């Protein structure tokens, strides 16, 4: 398997977890070989709601400084808390 690292380091343990996920996904009909995988230290609860009807077409990327109307991003927990009050269309 070929890996392309975008940021950080990729350990042998991480490679094994990716490979295990790919194999497990086959049991559910998923083909996970050509995906991006992210490793994080912690997940944060938030609720960034879409306020218009219908599902979005395609993927969406957001500049959090624009969404939150701030110049620099605070700590991750504070970003998650601020996103609970924000919406998108």
C-alpha positions in Angstrom: 0.0 0.0 0.0 1.2 3.5 -0.8 0.8 6.4 1.7 1.1 10.1 1.0 1.6 12.1 4.2 0.1 15.6 4.1 1.1 16.7 7.6 2.8 15.1 10.6 4.2 11.7 10.8 2.8 8.3 9.9 3.8 5.5 12.3 3.7 1.8 11.7 0.8 1.6 14.2 -1.2 4.2 12.2 -0.5 2.2 9.0 -1.9 -0.9 10.7 -5.0 0.9 11.9 -5.7 2.2 8.3 -5.1 -1.3 6.9 -7.4 -2.8 9.5 -10.1 -0.2 8.7 -9.9 -1.0 5.0 -10.2 -4.7 5.7 -13.1 -4.2 8.1 -14.9 -1.9 5.7 -15.1 -4.7 3.1 -17.4 -6.6 5.5 -19.9 -3.8 5.1 -19.4 -3.2 1.4 -17.1 -0.2 1.7 -14.1 0.3 -0.6 -11.8 2.4 1.6 -8.5 2.1 -0.3 -8.5 5.5 -1.9 -9.5 7.7 0.9 -7.9 10.3 3.2 -7.4 9.3 6.8 -7.0 11.7 9.7 -5.6 10.9 13.1 -6.6 13.3 15.9 -5.8 13.5 19.6 -9.3 14.4 20.6 -12.8 15.1 19.2 -14.8 18.2 20.2 -18.6 18.4 20.4 -20.0 21.1 18.2 -23.1 21.9 16.1 -22.5 23.9 13.0 -26.0 23.9 11.5 -27.1 24.4 7.9 -30.2 26.6 7.9 -31.3 26.3 4.3 -33.4 23.3 3.0 -32.0 20.5 0.8 -28.7 18.7 1.0 -25.6 20.5 -0.2 -24.1 19.5 -3.6 -20.5 18.5 -3.3 -18.1 19.1 -0.5 -17.9 22.4 1.4 -14.9 24.1 2.9 -15.1 26.9 5.4 -12.7 29.6 6.4 -13.3 29.6 10.2 -12.0 33.1 10.6 -14.7 34.3 8.2 -17.4 32.1 9.7 -16.6 33.2 13.2 -15.8 36.8 12.2 -12.4 36.8 14.0 -8.8 37.5 12.9 -7.1 34.6 14.5 -8.4 31.2 15.7 -8.6 30.5 19.4 -8.1 27.1 21.0 -10.0 24.2 19.5 -12.5 23.9 22.4 -13.4 27.6 21.9 -13.8 27.1 18.2 -16.2 24.2 18.8 -18.2 26.3 21.3 -18.4 29.3 18.8 -19.6 27.0 16.0 -22.6 26.0 18.1 -23.9 29.5 17.7 -23.0 29.8 13.9 -25.0 28.6 10.9 -24.3 28.2 7.2 -26.4 28.2 4.0 
